[in-house]
Amino acid sequence: MAAQKRRVMPTMDDFFIRQLKFGVIQTSRQSGKVTIGLYFLVYLATVGTFWWS
């Protein structure tokens, strides 16, 4: 059981890392849009917390 788990995990990690790298490349291509989106989300969260407190 443990051996099987050890064999499965690296492939999952590799897949995750590959997806992560792909995501980073995609975001760096559209970094402008992404940064604006992140700032907007942070702004919304801040306004929301002030509003609800």
C-alpha positions in Angstrom: 0.0 0.0 0.0 2.7 2.4 1.0 4.9 1.5 -2.0 1.9 2.1 -4.3 1.2 5.5 -2.7 4.9 6.4 -3.1 4.8 5.4 -6.8 1.6 7.4 -7.5 2.6 10.7 -5.7 5.6 11.8 -7.9 3.4 11.6 -11.0 0.8 13.7 -9.4 3.5 16.2 -8.2 5.0 16.3 -11.7 1.5 17.0 -13.2 0.8 19.7 -10.6 4.2 21.3 -11.2 3.7 21.2 -15.0 0.2 22.8 -14.6 1.7 25.4 -12.3 4.5 26.3 -14.8 1.9 26.5 -17.6 -0.3 28.8 -15.4 2.7 31.0 -14.6 3.6 31.3 -18.4 -0.1 32.1 -19.2 -0.3 34.7 -16.5 3.0 36.3 -17.4 1.6 36.6 -21.0 -1.4 38.5 -19.8 0.2 40.0 -16.7 -1.5 43.3 -17.1 -5.0 41.9 -17.0 -4.1 39.5 -14.2 -2.6 42.3 -12.0 -5.6 44.5 -12.5 -7.9 41.6 -11.6 -5.9 40.8 -8.5 -5.9 44.4 -7.3 -9.7 44.6 -8.0 -10.3 41.4 -6.0 -8.2 42.8 -3.1 -10.1 46.1 -3.3 -13.4 44.3 -3.2 -12.3 42.2 -0.3 -11.1 45.3 1.6 -14.3 47.2 0.9 -16.4 44.1 1.8 -14.7 43.7 5.2 -15.1 47.4 6.0 -18.8 47.2 4.9 -19.7 44.2 6.9 -17.7 45.1 10.1 
